Amino acid sequence: MTQGGWDVQSKYWTYQEMWDELRRLADAYPQFLSVEVIGQSRQGKDIAAVTVTNRSTGEPADKSARRREHPRW
């Protein structure tokens, strides 16, 4: 499936690729996306929490939420 001009299911991303893309998106769209570390896996890898919201309409904690554990395109 194509999403935004690129194939989102063309491969599995490495851990580093995932973090690089999350940071790139957070830097490019700080008004909509933030990334934070919420813990570590048993392997000692950081676990990401991604918040997607329009900050111009209020703080994320003041809005209703929906959790996604993995994307389904």
N, C-alpha and C positions, 0 to 999 in steps of 0.2 A: 504494500500500500504506500502511496506517495503522500507525504505530509509536508507542506511548505516547500516543495520542490526537491525533497530528498526521500529516499526509500528508508522508512523507519524500521523495517524488518530485514534489512539486507545482511545483518550480522549481529552476533552478540557483542556488546561492548565490554571491554576490559574494565576493571575497577577504576584504573587511572583515567581511561577515556570518559567514563561516566562522571567522575568528579570534575574533569576538565570542562566538560559540556555544561554541567550544572553551574560552575563558577562563571563560565562565559555568559550564560543566559542571565544569571543574577547581576553581572556587571553591565550587560546590555540593557536590561529591563528592571532596574532597581525599584521602580514604582509598582511593579507587578509580581516580582519573584524574589524570594530570599531563601537561602540555604543555611542550615545550621547542623552541627554535629550533636546528636542526642544520645550517643553511647558508642560502645565498641562491640564488635562481634567476638565470638570465641577465638577467632584468628587474630584479634587485635586490630581489625580494620574499623575505621570510623563508619558510623551509620548516619546517613543523611536524612534530615527532615526538610521537606521543601514546602514552602508556603506560597501559594499563588492567590493573589488578591489585588484589587485595585485600591491602593492606599489612599487615593484622593477621596474615596468614599468612607474612610474610617480605618481604624486599626484592626488587624486580623482578629485579635482577641475579643473584639466587640461584635463580631459577625458570626453567623452560623457556619458550621464546618462540614466538610465531607472528606473522609479519609480514603485514599487509594493505596493499596499495597503493591500493586503492579498494574501497568497500563494495559488496556485492551483496546486496540485501535480498531 
